[in-house]
Amino acid sequence: MKARALHRVVGIILLLPFFGWALTGLVFFIKPGYEGAYEVLSPKTYPLERAVTVTPDPSWLEFRYIKTVLGEHLLVRTEKGWSHLNPADMQPKGTPTEEEIRSLLSDAFSANPRRYGSISRISGDTASTDTGVEVTLDWKRLSLQQRGTDTDRIDLLYKVHYLQWTGVTIVDRVVGITGIALVLALTVLGAWLAFKRG
């Protein structure tokens, strides 16, 4: 096959990926809706009302002492990971009840009620809201992760952009490498044709 014909065939094969790359690249450049989709949600904290003295255990790598609507919390990181302790007796703080989760999350949602709305359902450590956002509580770290339909849409665009079209890692890797190889081939053929003509 002649270089010009091969260049045309490769160009036609890459029409769909190029269209996808251009469209998703534009979205990534403008970033519409990113602010809410990837907003960092944290439990609302309050000032400590008294002086606090903590004698750290030698195994602690770091600790945080904070106050939320649920009271005071001591968060400790060791080589084994994070632990959530009760400051009164330094014992692990028990798993929160559904009512405690509801109270903690509702308080956190007050930072952006338009996005989070109200809790409609709680299942384990995950709450669903009436605005379609899911919030997961990591009790050991006292941290929150939120994800909405907008997050899913943007993540889908990333998959399109990076040729992760099948959801099967090995197949997506082959598709990605093939796409890059075809782009390089198209570039080399185009350059060769241009310089050959000159």
C-alpha atoms as one frame of an Amber mdcrd trajectory, in Angstrom:
protein
   0.000   0.000   0.000   1.357   3.421  -0.943   2.170   5.958   1.762  -0.626
   8.320   0.694  -3.261   5.540   0.797  -1.938   4.268   4.145  -2.034   7.807
   5.532  -5.674   8.114   4.414  -6.657   4.747   5.978  -4.986   5.564   9.307
  -6.636   9.009   9.271 -10.081   7.456   8.738  -9.468   4.923  11.549  -8.542
   7.778  13.892 -11.543   9.982  13.052 -13.583   8.800  16.046 -10.710   8.937
  18.578  -9.656  12.391  17.293 -13.221  13.655  17.633 -13.379  12.222  21.166
  -9.999  13.712  22.104 -10.916  17.140  20.738 -14.324  17.221  22.446 -13.095
  15.944  25.807  -9.988  18.139  25.599 -12.250  21.176  25.225 -14.246  20.115
  28.295 -11.040  19.573  30.305  -9.810  23.025  29.257 -13.040  24.871  30.131
 -13.828  22.636  33.158 -17.600  23.208  33.336 -19.120  21.765  36.519 -15.792
  20.668  37.990 -16.159  22.804  41.102 -19.119  20.865  42.481 -18.162  17.478
  41.053 -14.812  17.439  42.835 -15.639  19.651  45.800 -13.834  18.659  48.989
 -16.446  18.006  51.663 -15.310  17.909  55.291 -17.107  17.579  58.613 -17.873
  21.001  60.064 -15.573  21.737  62.986 -16.037  24.016  65.983 -13.648  25.829
  68.339 -12.483  23.872  71.365 -13.985  25.421  74.494 -11.221  24.407  76.891
  -7.508  23.817  76.974  -6.657  20.323  75.795  -3.679  18.268  76.908  -2.860
  15.108  74.996   0.014  12.832  75.936   0.907  11.113  72.682   1.752   7.439
  72.583   5.256   6.736  71.193   3.665   4.741  68.342   1.714   7.762  67.067
   3.049   9.368  63.919   0.556  12.230  64.106  -2.710  13.142  65.777  -5.547
  15.618  65.382  -7.907  16.799  68.096 -11.110  18.308  66.736 -14.658  19.095
  67.734 -17.733  18.455  65.583 -21.455  18.486  66.203 -20.954  15.010  67.735
 -18.430  16.233  70.301 -14.661  15.901  70.565 -12.576  13.471  68.525  -8.972
  12.310  68.707  -7.682  11.039  65.360  -4.401   9.150  65.534  -2.153   7.798
  62.782   0.255   4.940  63.462   2.165   2.633  61.135  -1.012   0.527  60.955
  -3.150   3.446  59.774  -5.685   5.794  61.332  -7.675   5.263  64.529 -10.553
   7.289  65.920 -10.278   7.506  69.697 -12.515   8.806  72.435 -10.460  11.588
  74.080 -11.994  10.835  77.492 -10.564   7.306  77.826  -8.277   6.992  74.751
 -10.231   3.933  73.608 -11.472   3.412  70.031 -14.645   5.394  69.430 -17.495
   3.064  68.525 -19.108   2.950  65.096 -21.544   5.864  64.788 -25.278   5.267
  64.807 -27.396   6.200  61.811 -28.633   9.244  63.723 -25.053  10.353  64.440
 -24.121   9.946  60.771 -27.192  11.950  59.786 -26.293  14.705  62.242 -22.619
  14.865  61.174 -23.432  14.917  57.444 -26.320  17.372  57.704 -23.991  19.731
  59.539 -21.336  19.318  56.822 -23.940  19.884  54.082 -24.672  23.348  55.480
 -21.524  24.535  53.656 -23.255  23.924  50.292 -26.945  23.051  50.744 -27.690
  23.555  47.053 -25.415  20.669  46.091 -26.124  18.286  48.953 -29.734  18.996
  49.850 -31.083  16.574  52.447 -30.262  12.981  53.280 -32.795  10.614  51.769
 -31.201   7.289  52.740 -28.302   5.914  54.789 -26.807   2.504  54.082 -23.820
   1.578  56.240 -21.305   4.408  55.964 -22.824   5.885  52.771 -25.611   8.437
  52.578 -27.654   9.323  49.495 -29.159  12.778  49.143 -32.239  14.100  47.379
 -29.916  15.923  44.932 -28.364  12.662  43.685 -25.088  12.950  45.598 -23.606
  10.031  47.534 -21.410  10.796  50.538 -19.210   8.186  52.209 -17.926   8.584
  55.757 -14.512   7.226  56.722 -15.015   7.082  60.491 -11.394   6.180  61.312
 -10.173   9.365  59.601 -13.371  11.360  60.179 -13.306  12.314  56.503 -15.961
  12.499  53.792 -15.980  11.702  50.088 -18.763  12.928  47.831 -19.763  11.828
  44.346 -22.634  12.983  42.172 -23.936  12.307  38.671 -21.744  15.196  37.476
 -18.669  13.388  38.848 -19.701  10.238  36.961 -20.148  12.210  33.711 -16.721
  13.837  33.969 -15.084  10.502  34.854 -16.738   9.006  31.750 -15.208  11.788
  29.630 -11.781  10.913  31.045 -12.329   7.289  30.016 -13.267   8.391  26.490
 -10.228  10.675  26.314  -7.798   7.984  27.451  -9.365   5.271  25.252 -10.685
   3.301  28.235 -13.722   2.251  26.254 -14.371  -1.341  27.334 -13.901  -1.319
  31.112 -11.544  -4.297  30.756  -8.077  -3.122  31.797  -6.018  -5.286  29.437
  -8.242  -4.534  26.432  -8.237  -0.801  27.211  -4.445  -0.881  27.462  -4.186
  -2.520  24.024  -6.639   0.033  22.576  -4.629   2.894  24.112  -1.271   1.632
  22.835  -2.788   1.006  19.389  -4.232   4.533  19.350  -0.865   6.079  20.225
   0.904   3.915  17.619  -1.589   5.007  14.947  -1.147   8.693  15.857   2.629
   8.301  15.552   2.221   6.469  12.231  -0.090   9.210  10.955   2.433  11.875
  11.986   5.418  10.093  10.426   3.533   9.365   7.194   2.271  12.948   6.998
   5.759  14.354   7.544   7.240  11.950   5.013   4.644  12.898   2.388   5.149
  16.617   3.058   8.944  16.487   2.777   8.839  14.081  -0.156   6.631  16.530
  -2.042   9.016  19.376  -1.210
